[in-house]
Amino acid sequence: MPKATRVVIVGGGVGGITLAKKLNTAGLTVTLITPTEYVEWAPGVLRSLVKPAEADRPMAPSVTACVKHATVVRGKATSVSSTEVVVAGPEGHVSCSYDILVIATGGRYAHSSTSCFKSPDNAMLFQERVTQVQAKAAELAAANSVTIVGGGVAGIELACEICENFPQKKVTLVSKGEIGGMLHPKVKKQVVAKLTKTPSLTLRANTLVSPDAELPADLQADQVYWTTGFTPNTEFLQGGPFAAALERGLVKVDRSTLVVDGTTNVFAIGDIITPGLMEAPFNSGYVTQQESLKLAKNVVAMAEGKPLKPMGKAAMKRGALISLGSTSGAGHFDNTVLPQCIVTAMKSKDLFRKKSVKAFQS
């Protein structure tokens, strides 16, 4: 294998970190570009909002320690050419040259009220991020009423976290369609049953509201969260040589190899790709992790000048594990409905925080 082969990975989330770790032993020169000094398991931030003392639980403090044999360049990718990525970091702009490029930048919620959950513009330093999340938790604690717009997994989980920890607060969950409509019918029934039995929670299904307009009087609250709208973090690709591969901000790939359309040495993975595997964004951490392990083999094959192998059967095409507070959960993998006690044990007790951080650091 040519040791001079340079692999640049843009994105320090589940996909980027897993891939960088897997390539640590492959003899390649690996550079990971990420804006933060820490690695965060974003789904765990929901519990940090109601338990601010645990704000550090979803984070590994040092991304450098997580990917020991890779070079970490801190900053945001601002542009890309056919040979290098330009990064704006704490010490100015730097260029990272590559032979093979992997785009794993993920996405964010479109509304500022939920950018704290997952955004490349969040605090860059570990302790600053802890303080940032705790400040958002203080805002929630001070609110007497809360409205959550978005009846998907994040909205449901946030509603349950708030109702469990602040039963005195009036919480309203709003959805433009059915609440949990993307779920397996049996799981949706379990979820709605749990939500309906929560005394402080009001459900407003089939209610269309817009972040650009004032909420109706009965939906106004001290704190409003919009868990809707997915924005891919791909702005740095616009106007560059890979702009033609963008479709509504998503990156078009060959599903069997994850090679970006129109390229021969660029891969993309995670929530930003189309065609993707999951029905909803931010619900594919497990899938992305499994895909990253497979992608590593193709990165090595490309470096060696060998044919790429098909990614094979997807780990999951449709599914969700939903925490309904710390003592209840529901979920399914494809069409297999899981016992609620299993989901509670697997996810709800800790939201995969300890397991994910351990995986980052191992």
C-alpha positions in Angstrom: 0.0 0.0 0.0 1.4 3.4 -0.9 2.1 5.1 2.5 1.9 8.5 0.8 -1.8 8.1 0.1 -3.6 10.9 1.9 -7.2 10.5 3.2 -9.0 13.5 4.4 -12.3 13.1 6.4 -14.5 16.1 6.8 -16.7 15.7 9.9 -16.1 14.6 13.4 -19.4 12.9 14.2 -20.2 9.2 14.4 -19.3 8.5 10.8 -16.1 10.5 10.6 -14.8 9.3 14.0 -15.6 5.6 13.3 -14.0 5.8 9.9 -10.9 7.5 11.2 -10.4 5.0 14.0 -10.9 2.1 11.6 -8.2 3.5 9.2 -5.8 4.0 12.1 -4.2 0.6 11.4 -4.4 0.7 7.6 -1.1 2.5 7.0 -2.7 5.5 5.4 -2.1 9.2 6.2 -5.4 10.2 7.7 -6.5 13.8 8.4 -9.8 14.5 10.3 -11.4 17.9 10.0 -13.8 18.9 12.7 -14.8 22.2 14.3 -14.7 21.0 18.0 -12.1 19.8 20.3 -14.6 17.2 21.7 -16.7 14.5 20.2 -20.4 14.6 21.1 -23.1 12.0 21.0 -25.9 14.4 19.9 -28.9 12.3 20.9 -27.7 12.4 24.5 -28.0 16.2 24.7 -31.8 15.9 25.2 -31.2 14.6 28.7 -28.6 17.2 29.4 -31.3 19.8 29.0 -33.3 18.3 32.0 -30.2 17.2 33.9 -27.6 19.9 33.5 -25.3 18.3 36.0 -24.9 15.5 33.3 -24.1 18.0 30.5 -20.6 16.4 30.0 -22.0 12.8 29.7 -22.6 12.7 26.0 -19.0 14.0 25.2 -15.5 12.7 24.9 -13.4 15.7 25.8 -10.6 15.2 23.2 -11.1 14.2 19.6 -7.3 14.0 19.2 -7.3 11.3 21.9 -10.0 9.4 20.1 -8.2 9.2 16.8 -4.6 8.8 18.0 -3.0 8.0 14.7 -4.8 10.6 12.6 -4.0 14.3 12.3 -6.8 16.4 13.6 -7.4 19.8 12.0 -9.8 21.9 14.0 -12.1 24.2 12.1 -14.9 24.3 9.5 -14.4 23.4 5.9 -15.1 26.5 3.8 -14.4 25.2 0.3 -13.1 22.2 -1.5 -11.2 21.6 -4.8 -10.3 18.5 -6.6 -7.1 18.2 -4.5 -7.6 20.0 -1.2 -10.0 21.2 1.5 -9.7 24.7 2.9 -10.5 25.0 6.6 -11.2 28.1 8.7 -9.8 27.3 12.2 -8.8 29.0 15.4 -5.4 30.1 13.8 -6.7 31.1 10.4 -7.2 29.2 7.1 -5.3 26.0 6.4 -5.4 23.7 3.4 -5.6 19.9 3.7 -4.5 18.1 0.5 -6.0 14.7 -0.3 -5.9 11.8 -2.6 -9.1 10.4 -1.2 -11.8 12.5 0.4 -14.7 11.4 2.7 -17.5 13.8 3.4 -19.2 13.0 6.7 -20.5 16.4 7.9 -24.0 15.4 8.9 -26.8 18.0 9.3 -28.5 20.3 11.8 -32.0 21.5 12.7 -33.0 24.4 10.6 -34.4 26.5 13.5 -32.2 28.3 16.1 -34.3 27.0 19.0 -32.9 23.5 18.5 -29.5 24.3 17.1 -28.1 23.6 20.6 -28.9 19.9 20.0 -26.7 19.5 17.0 -24.9 22.2 15.0 -21.4 22.9 13.7 -21.8 26.4 15.2 -22.0 25.2 18.8 -19.2 26.0 21.2 -15.8 24.7 19.9 -14.2 23.9 23.3 -15.3 21.1 25.7 -15.9 23.2 28.8 -17.5 26.0 26.7 -19.9 23.4 25.3 -20.8 22.1 28.8 -21.5 25.7 29.9 -23.6 26.3 26.7 -25.8 23.3 27.3 -26.3 24.2 30.9 -27.4 27.7 30.0 -30.0 26.2 27.7 -31.1 23.9 30.5 -31.5 26.9 32.8 -33.8 28.5 30.2 -35.9 25.4 30.1 -36.0 25.2 33.9 -37.3 28.7 34.2 -40.2 28.1 31.7 -43.7 27.3 33.0 -44.9 26.2 29.6 -43.3 24.5 26.7 -44.4 23.9 23.1 -42.5 21.4 20.9 -43.2 21.5 17.2 -42.3 18.2 15.5 -43.9 14.8 16.0 -40.9 12.8 15.1 -38.4 10.9 17.3 -36.6 14.0 18.7 -39.9 15.8 19.5 -41.3 12.8 21.2 -38.2 12.2 23.2 -37.8 15.8 24.3 -41.5 15.9 25.4 -41.0 12.8 27.5 -37.8 14.1 29.1 -39.4 17.4 30.1 -42.6 15.8 31.4 -40.7 13.3 33.5 -38.3 15.8 35.1 -40.7 18.8 35.2 -44.2 17.4 35.8 -45.4 20.8 36.8 -44.8 22.3 33.4 -47.4 22.5 30.7 -46.1 20.8 27.6 -47.7 20.7 24.2 -46.4 18.5 21.4 -47.4 19.6 17.9 -47.2 17.7 14.6 -48.3 18.5 11.1 -49.3 14.9 10.7 -49.7 12.0 13.0 -47.4 11.9 16.0 -44.9 9.2 15.3 -46.3 8.7 11.8 -42.9 7.5 10.5 -42.9 4.6 12.9 -44.1 1.0 12.6 -47.8 1.0 13.3 -47.5 -1.1 16.5 -44.7 1.1 17.8 -46.6 4.3 17.0 -49.5 2.9 19.0 -47.2 2.2 22.0 -45.8 5.7 21.8 -49.1 7.5 21.5 -50.5 5.4 24.4 -47.6 6.5 26.6 -47.9 10.2 25.6 -51.7 10.2 26.1 -51.2 8.9 29.6 -48.8 11.7 30.5 -50.9 14.2 32.6 -48.9 17.4 31.8 -48.7 16.7 28.1 -51.2 17.9 25.4 -51.0 16.3 21.9 -51.9 18.4 18.8 -51.6 16.1 15.8 -52.5 17.2 12.3 -51.7 20.9 13.1 -49.7 22.9 10.7 -47.7 25.8 12.0 -44.8 27.7 10.5 -41.6 29.1 12.2 -42.1 32.2 10.0 -45.5 33.0 11.5 -46.7 33.7 15.0 -48.0 30.6 16.8 -51.7 30.5 17.6 -52.5 31.7 21.0 -53.2 28.3 22.4 -49.7 27.1 21.3 -47.7 30.0 22.6 -45.4 29.1 25.5 -42.4 30.4 27.5 -40.2 28.1 25.6 -40.7 26.8 22.1 -38.6 24.1 20.4 -38.8 23.4 16.6 -37.6 19.8 16.1 -38.3 20.1 12.4 -36.4 21.0 9.3 -33.2 19.3 8.3 -30.3 21.3 6.9 -27.3 19.3 5.5 -23.9 20.8 6.5 -22.7 20.9 2.9 -22.5 24.6 2.1 -18.7 24.3 1.6 -19.4 22.1 -1.5 -21.5 24.7 -3.2 -19.7 26.4 -6.1 -16.9 23.8 -6.1 -16.1 20.9 -8.3 -18.7 18.7 -6.6 -21.6 21.1 -6.7 -23.3 19.1 -9.4 -23.5 16.2 -7.0 -25.8 18.2 -4.6 -29.5 17.8 -4.6 -31.4 20.0 -2.1 -28.1 20.1 -0.2 -27.8 16.4 0.0 -24.9 14.6 -1.7 -25.8 12.1 -4.5 -23.8 8.9 -4.2 -23.7 5.4 -5.7 -25.6 3.5 -3.1 -23.5 0.4 -3.5 -20.1 2.1 -2.9 -20.9 5.5 -1.4 -18.8 7.1 -4.1 -20.0 10.7 -4.9 -21.6 11.1 -8.3 -19.2 12.3 -10.9 -16.1 11.5 -8.9 -13.7 8.6 -8.6 -12.0 9.4 -5.3 -14.6 11.0 -3.1 -17.0 9.3 -0.7 -19.9 10.6 1.4 -21.7 9.0 4.3 -24.4 9.6 6.9 -27.5 11.8 7.0 -26.2 14.0 4.1 -26.4 11.3 1.3 -29.0 10.5 -1.2 -30.2 7.9 -1.7 -30.0 7.3 2.1 -31.2 4.5 4.2 -33.4 6.1 6.9 -36.8 7.7 6.6 -35.9 10.6 8.8 -32.7 12.5 9.5 -30.9 12.3 12.9 -32.1 8.7 13.3 -29.3 6.9 11.7 -26.4 6.9 14.2 -26.3 3.1 14.3 -26.6 2.8 10.5 -23.9 5.4 9.9 -21.6 3.6 12.3 -22.1 0.2 10.6 -21.7 1.8 7.2 -18.4 3.5 8.3 -16.9 0.2 9.1 -17.8 -1.1 5.6 -16.6 2.1 4.0 -13.2 1.8 5.6 -12.6 -1.3 3.5 -13.4 0.5 0.3 -11.2 3.4 1.2 -8.3 1.0 1.7 -9.2 -0.8 -1.6 -9.1 2.6 -3.4 -5.8 3.4 -1.9 -4.4 0.1 -3.1 -5.8 0.5 -6.6 -8.2 -2.4 -6.1 -11.8 -2.7 -7.2 -14.4 -1.4 -4.7 -16.8 -3.9 -3.2 -20.5 -3.3 -2.8 -21.5 -2.2 0.7 -23.9 -5.1 0.9 -27.0 -5.4 2.9 -27.9 -2.4 5.0 -27.8 -2.7 8.7 -31.3 -1.3 8.8 -33.5 0.4 6.2 -36.2 1.6 8.6 -36.4 1.8 12.3 -36.1 3.7 15.5 -35.4 3.2 19.2 -37.4 5.8 21.1 -36.8 6.8 24.7 -40.1 7.7 26.4 -38.3 9.1 29.4 -35.7 7.1 31.5 -38.1 4.3 32.4 -39.9 3.5 29.2 -39.2 3.1 25.5 -40.4 1.6 22.2 -38.8 0.7 18.9 -38.4 -1.5 15.9 -35.7 -2.6 13.4 -37.2 -2.7 10.0 -40.5 -4.7 10.6 -39.4 -6.3 13.8 -41.1 -4.7 16.8 -38.9 -4.9 19.9 -40.2 -5.5 23.4 -40.5 -2.2 25.2 -38.5 -3.5 28.2 -35.6 -4.2 25.8 -35.7 -0.7 24.4 -35.8 0.8 27.9 -32.8 -1.2 28.9 -30.9 -0.5 25.7 -31.5 3.2 25.3 -33.9 4.9 27.7 -31.8 4.6 30.8 -28.8 6.4 29.4 -29.6 7.4 25.8 -26.4 5.4 24.7 -24.3 8.1 26.3 -21.8 5.9 28.1 -21.7 3.3 25.3 -21.1 5.9 22.6 -18.4 7.9 24.4 -16.6 4.6 25.2 -16.8 3.7 21.5 -15.3 7.1 20.6 -12.4 6.7 23.1 -11.6 3.0 22.7 
